[in-house]
Amino acid sequence: MIKTSAPGKVILLGEHAVVYNKLGIATSIDKRAYVTVSPAKESVTIESKNLNLRKSLSEEELFKLLREIENLKIELKDKTKAKETSKKIKKIGRDKLLASFFVIAKLAERFGFHGLEISIDSKVPKNLGSSSSVFAAIVLGVSALSGKELSKKEISNIANEGDIVTHGGLPSGIDANTVTYGGYLTYRKNKGSEPLDINFKIPLLIIDSGEPAKTGETVPYINKLSQEKPELVENVLDKLDKISQLGLETMKSRNLEEMGRLMTNFYWELKKLDISTPKLDEIIRISLKNQAFGAKPTGGWGGGCCIVLAKNKNQEKKLLTAFKKSGFKAFQTKLGVEGVRIEKEYKKRSL
């Protein structure tokens, strides 16, 4: 039996733009998803303590799921079928455990089928890489139990397969990369991730809007908008890329005030594509009213969480009070923590 874990994540700058090969900057957070993997006789069983769900698939059922999703992935690349195909994948993803089964199917395709008992206990809040962290932890746990050693790149690639089912499309990969590698990193779709050496504390707060992020809707919406209004979308994406590049230089120079300004600029620019919500806008308003350095939504938008850059610890406390008075859940978090890892190996055993 092997216990693994992977952290959650926030995107500091670059969400949505990374889908179009623009620069993204992300970091892991100190909330982790824990996965325990044990050998079993025949089927693969997954139990999620968070979702209060338990489901088993036989070898035949697992590979049937694999074939179904692989065929849909091919259809996704056809622009004339992409919208309907995305709906079909989302329908599969409504069964909250099937994305994890698909990840296991990808491993079974590579290493051969083995019966497994998998238990998931995630501490990662929704909308902060909660799915990707589970997938990365599963990949490491199953491969380690099988006696196989995968590189971080391989773990990230397979974990990203789960995000395809979760979001009903072809994700950029920034989530899977961040939870796998950990730390701070930059990301471009055609280059992958590169680590960032950030060795100072960034006073960042996470604010939950109370609404689920709608990544599976906002990504295809922007894609459709890019076909209907290409000049608008291209202009916004180019500006977002420039903001992210400036943000990278600003982080390296430790200029947090300028970093906050760029975060807020990113918000105003991406807001032009109409994927914000009144609650996200209210979080930004409260942040700026209380003189935070900056704030922006993080992740898929359409709901989800915002990140707020405070000036110092005293202002962090003031902001936490202001958000709680307004009915929002807010918390501090440690950034740049270790990526996917083995927590405990109870007994060395290859399947």
VMD Tcl script that draws the C-alpha trace (Angstrom):
set ca {
  {0.00 0.00 0.00}
  {1.29 3.45 -0.94}
  {0.07 6.86 0.16}
  {0.78 9.84 -2.09}
  {-0.22 13.49 -2.17}
  {-0.20 16.51 -4.46}
  {-0.83 20.20 -3.71}
  {-3.47 22.55 -5.00}
  {-2.53 25.54 -7.11}
  {-3.28 29.14 -8.02}
  {-2.57 30.85 -11.31}
  {-0.95 34.20 -10.54}
  {-1.14 35.44 -14.13}
  {-2.06 33.93 -17.48}
  {-5.22 31.82 -17.16}
  {-7.14 31.42 -20.43}
  {-4.26 33.07 -22.27}
  {-2.17 29.91 -21.74}
  {-4.68 27.98 -23.87}
  {-3.42 30.11 -26.78}
  {0.27 29.56 -26.01}
  {0.66 32.74 -23.97}
  {2.71 32.96 -20.78}
  {1.27 31.70 -17.51}
  {2.70 32.02 -13.98}
  {1.47 29.65 -11.28}
  {2.37 28.30 -7.87}
  {1.42 25.40 -5.63}
  {-0.39 25.97 -2.33}
  {-0.23 24.16 1.01}
  {-3.55 22.34 0.69}
  {-3.04 18.75 -0.50}
  {-5.00 15.83 -1.93}
  {-4.08 12.46 -0.38}
  {-4.46 9.17 -2.22}
  {-3.90 5.66 -0.87}
  {-3.35 2.90 -3.44}
  {-3.54 -0.80 -2.55}
  {-3.46 -3.96 -4.67}
  {-6.75 -5.82 -5.20}
  {-7.71 -9.11 -6.82}
  {-9.82 -8.19 -9.84}
  {-11.55 -4.83 -10.30}
  {-10.45 -1.25 -9.77}
  {-12.35 0.43 -6.93}
  {-12.20 4.14 -6.12}
  {-13.58 5.65 -2.95}
  {-13.73 9.42 -2.46}
  {-14.23 10.48 1.14}
  {-14.89 14.06 0.06}
  {-17.62 13.17 -2.42}
  {-18.95 10.24 -0.37}
  {-18.76 8.07 -3.48}
  {-17.50 4.56 -4.19}
  {-17.40 2.83 -7.55}
  {-15.79 -0.26 -9.10}
  {-14.97 -1.05 -12.73}
  {-13.87 -4.37 -14.17}
  {-10.99 -4.63 -16.62}
  {-13.47 -4.76 -19.50}
  {-15.35 -1.69 -18.26}
  {-12.13 0.25 -17.70}
  {-10.85 -0.30 -21.23}
  {-14.30 0.42 -22.67}
  {-14.16 3.83 -20.93}
  {-10.66 4.35 -22.32}
  {-11.76 3.67 -25.91}
  {-14.83 5.90 -25.57}
  {-12.89 8.92 -24.32}
  {-9.99 8.43 -26.73}
  {-12.45 8.50 -29.64}
  {-14.03 11.68 -28.26}
  {-10.59 13.29 -27.92}
  {-10.07 12.74 -31.65}
  {-13.44 14.35 -32.40}
  {-12.54 17.35 -30.20}
  {-9.87 18.36 -32.71}
  {-12.53 18.72 -35.41}
  {-13.83 22.28 -34.96}
  {-17.16 21.38 -36.56}
  {-17.74 18.71 -33.90}
  {-15.94 20.28 -30.93}
  {-18.99 21.81 -29.24}
  {-21.09 18.64 -29.32}
  {-18.09 16.49 -28.42}
  {-17.34 18.67 -25.42}
  {-20.92 18.11 -24.21}
  {-20.46 14.35 -24.53}
  {-17.25 14.44 -22.48}
  {-18.88 16.66 -19.83}
  {-21.71 14.13 -19.61}
  {-19.17 11.43 -18.79}
  {-17.50 13.76 -16.30}
  {-20.75 14.22 -14.38}
  {-19.92 10.90 -12.78}
  {-17.32 12.46 -10.48}
  {-15.11 9.35 -10.38}
  {-14.88 8.55 -14.10}
  {-12.10 11.08 -14.74}
  {-9.97 9.26 -12.16}
  {-10.85 5.91 -13.76}
  {-9.73 7.31 -17.13}
  {-6.36 8.26 -15.62}
  {-6.00 4.72 -14.28}
  {-7.02 3.34 -17.69}
  {-4.19 5.35 -19.30}
  {-1.77 3.73 -16.84}
  {-3.27 0.27 -17.45}
  {-2.84 0.79 -21.19}
  {0.85 1.45 -20.57}
  {1.71 -0.98 -17.78}
  {-1.04 -3.61 -17.99}
  {-4.22 -4.04 -15.95}
  {-4.05 -4.77 -12.22}
  {-6.79 -4.78 -9.61}
  {-6.57 -1.73 -7.35}
  {-8.23 -0.24 -4.29}
  {-7.88 3.57 -4.25}
  {-8.97 5.93 -1.49}
  {-9.08 9.72 -2.04}
  {-9.04 12.27 0.78}
  {-8.55 15.77 -0.61}
  {-7.96 18.92 1.45}
  {-7.72 21.08 -1.67}
  {-10.63 23.55 -1.93}
  {-12.73 23.40 -5.06}
  {-11.49 25.60 -7.93}
  {-7.85 25.50 -6.79}
  {-6.55 22.53 -8.74}
  {-8.58 20.03 -6.72}
  {-9.04 17.65 -9.66}
  {-5.49 17.88 -11.00}
  {-4.00 17.22 -7.55}
  {-6.02 14.01 -7.22}
  {-5.01 12.83 -10.69}
  {-1.30 13.50 -10.10}
  {-1.39 11.67 -6.76}
  {-3.16 8.71 -8.40}
  {-0.58 8.52 -11.21}
  {2.33 8.51 -8.77}
  {0.67 5.99 -6.44}
  {-0.38 3.51 -9.12}
  {2.93 3.69 -10.99}
  {4.93 3.29 -7.77}
  {2.84 0.31 -6.66}
  {3.44 -1.20 -10.11}
  {7.18 -0.81 -9.63}
  {7.40 1.79 -12.40}
  {9.22 5.09 -12.12}
  {7.70 7.96 -14.08}
  {9.29 11.36 -14.66}
  {7.49 14.47 -13.46}
  {6.73 15.28 -17.08}
  {5.09 11.88 -17.58}
  {3.07 12.24 -14.37}
  {1.89 15.68 -15.44}
  {0.91 14.50 -18.93}
  {-1.17 11.61 -17.62}
  {-2.76 13.75 -14.89}
  {-3.76 16.23 -17.59}
  {-5.77 13.44 -19.25}
  {-8.08 13.53 -16.24}
  {-8.58 17.27 -16.69}
  {-9.84 16.59 -20.22}
  {-12.75 14.65 -18.75}
  {-13.30 17.10 -15.88}
  {-13.46 20.17 -18.12}
  {-14.84 18.63 -21.30}
  {-12.07 19.91 -23.52}
  {-8.35 20.11 -24.16}
  {-6.84 21.95 -21.15}
  {-3.64 23.96 -21.40}
  {-1.80 21.74 -18.91}
  {-0.84 24.47 -16.46}
  {-2.84 22.92 -13.60}
  {-1.35 19.45 -13.98}
  {2.17 20.87 -14.32}
  {1.86 23.05 -11.22}
  {0.54 20.34 -8.89}
  {3.11 17.84 -10.19}
  {6.25 19.97 -10.08}
  {5.25 22.22 -7.19}
  {7.02 25.49 -6.39}
  {6.62 28.50 -8.65}
  {6.74 28.01 -12.40}
  {6.15 29.60 -15.76}
  {4.21 27.76 -18.42}
  {3.71 27.94 -22.16}
  {1.77 25.26 -23.96}
  {4.45 24.65 -26.60}
  {7.34 24.66 -24.12}
  {5.85 23.21 -20.96}
  {6.87 24.44 -17.52}
  {10.05 26.00 -16.21}
  {10.77 26.47 -12.48}
  {10.95 29.95 -10.97}
  {13.35 30.67 -8.12}
  {11.20 32.67 -5.71}
  {12.69 32.56 -2.21}
  {10.66 35.24 -0.45}
  {7.19 35.22 1.07}
  {4.32 36.63 -0.92}
  {1.37 37.73 1.31}
  {-1.43 36.24 -0.76}
  {-5.01 35.64 0.30}
  {-7.48 33.32 -1.41}
  {-11.12 34.36 -1.50}
  {-13.88 31.95 -2.49}
  {-16.76 33.55 -4.38}
  {-19.05 30.70 -3.34}
  {-19.75 29.94 -6.99}
  {-18.09 27.03 -8.84}
  {-15.64 28.04 -11.54}
  {-17.01 27.31 -15.01}
  {-13.82 26.37 -16.84}
  {-15.71 23.88 -18.99}
  {-17.89 26.77 -20.22}
  {-15.53 29.75 -20.25}
  {-12.78 28.06 -22.30}
  {-15.07 27.05 -25.21}
  {-16.85 30.41 -24.93}
  {-13.60 32.31 -25.53}
  {-12.71 29.90 -28.33}
  {-16.04 30.62 -30.02}
  {-15.62 34.36 -29.43}
  {-12.17 34.20 -31.04}
  {-13.85 32.98 -34.23}
  {-16.67 35.52 -34.12}
  {-14.59 38.53 -32.98}
  {-10.95 37.60 -33.72}
  {-9.59 41.15 -33.40}
  {-11.10 41.64 -29.93}
  {-9.84 38.32 -28.57}
  {-6.39 38.56 -30.15}
  {-5.95 42.07 -28.78}
  {-6.93 40.98 -25.26}
  {-4.71 37.87 -25.37}
  {-1.71 39.87 -26.56}
  {-2.17 42.36 -23.73}
  {-2.53 39.54 -21.21}
  {0.71 38.02 -22.47}
  {2.52 41.33 -22.03}
  {1.13 41.69 -18.50}
  {2.37 38.20 -17.64}
  {5.83 38.94 -19.03}
  {6.02 42.14 -17.00}
  {4.77 40.20 -13.99}
  {7.59 37.69 -14.37}
  {10.22 40.43 -14.28}
  {8.44 42.11 -11.39}
  {8.42 38.91 -9.31}
  {12.12 38.42 -9.90}
  {12.78 41.95 -8.63}
  {10.51 41.44 -5.58}
  {8.39 44.49 -6.43}
  {5.13 43.32 -4.89}
  {3.36 46.64 -5.33}
  {3.93 46.50 -9.09}
  {2.97 42.82 -9.12}
  {-0.35 43.73 -7.51}
  {-0.98 46.45 -10.07}
  {-0.36 43.97 -12.88}
  {-2.72 41.43 -11.31}
  {-5.48 44.04 -11.25}
  {-4.68 45.06 -14.84}
  {-4.99 41.41 -15.86}
  {-8.45 41.34 -14.28}
  {-9.64 44.44 -16.12}
  {-8.29 43.17 -19.43}
  {-9.72 39.64 -19.29}
  {-13.01 41.04 -17.96}
  {-13.50 42.50 -21.46}
  {-14.30 38.96 -22.64}
  {-17.29 38.84 -20.28}
  {-16.36 35.84 -18.12}
  {-16.42 37.56 -14.74}
  {-19.39 37.52 -12.34}
  {-20.87 40.07 -9.90}
  {-19.39 38.15 -6.96}
  {-15.90 38.08 -8.47}
  {-16.23 41.80 -9.21}
  {-17.31 42.43 -5.61}
  {-14.21 40.64 -4.28}
  {-11.99 42.85 -6.44}
  {-13.87 45.96 -5.28}
  {-13.44 45.06 -1.59}
  {-9.74 44.35 -2.17}
  {-9.02 47.69 -3.78}
  {-11.23 49.60 -1.32}
  {-9.08 48.17 1.48}
  {-5.91 49.22 -0.39}
  {-4.57 45.78 -1.29}
  {-1.71 45.88 -3.79}
  {-3.92 44.06 -6.28}
  {-6.43 41.29 -6.93}
  {-7.78 39.07 -9.69}
  {-9.81 35.89 -10.20}
  {-7.69 32.76 -10.59}
  {-8.38 29.71 -12.73}
  {-11.41 29.28 -14.95}
  {-13.39 32.43 -13.97}
  {-17.17 32.38 -14.30}
  {-17.06 31.84 -10.52}
  {-14.41 30.18 -8.38}
  {-11.76 32.00 -6.37}
  {-9.84 35.27 -6.39}
  {-6.32 35.92 -5.19}
  {-5.53 39.12 -3.32}
  {-2.03 40.50 -2.80}
  {-1.76 42.25 0.55}
  {0.89 44.78 1.57}
  {1.89 43.02 4.79}
  {0.62 40.78 7.62}
  {-1.39 43.57 9.26}
  {-3.25 44.28 6.07}
  {-3.83 40.55 5.55}
  {-5.77 40.53 8.83}
  {-7.75 43.61 7.84}
  {-8.65 42.10 4.49}
  {-9.66 38.77 6.04}
  {-12.05 40.64 8.36}
  {-13.51 42.68 5.48}
  {-14.19 39.61 3.36}
  {-15.74 37.63 6.18}
  {-18.04 40.56 7.00}
  {-19.15 40.51 3.37}
  {-19.93 36.80 3.55}
  {-16.94 35.44 1.65}
  {-14.69 32.60 2.77}
  {-11.11 33.83 2.88}
  {-7.87 32.22 3.99}
  {-4.12 32.66 3.95}
  {-1.93 30.08 2.27}
  {1.71 29.15 1.92}
  {2.93 29.27 -1.68}
  {5.56 27.32 -3.58}
  {5.23 24.04 -1.66}
  {6.53 20.66 -2.84}
  {4.72 18.98 -5.72}
  {3.43 15.41 -5.98}
  {5.21 13.04 -3.59}
  {5.05 9.69 -1.82}
  {3.91 10.23 1.75}
  {4.35 6.66 2.97}
  {5.21 3.33 1.45}
  {3.82 0.69 3.77}
  {5.24 -2.29 1.93}
  {7.37 -2.52 -1.16}
  {5.49 -4.64 -3.62}
  {5.32 -4.70 -7.41}
  {2.05 -5.72 -9.00}
}
mol new
graphics top color blue
foreach p $ca { graphics top sphere $p radius 0.5 }
foreach p [lrange $ca 0 end-1] q [lrange $ca 1 end] { graphics top cylinder $p $q radius 0.2 }
display resetview
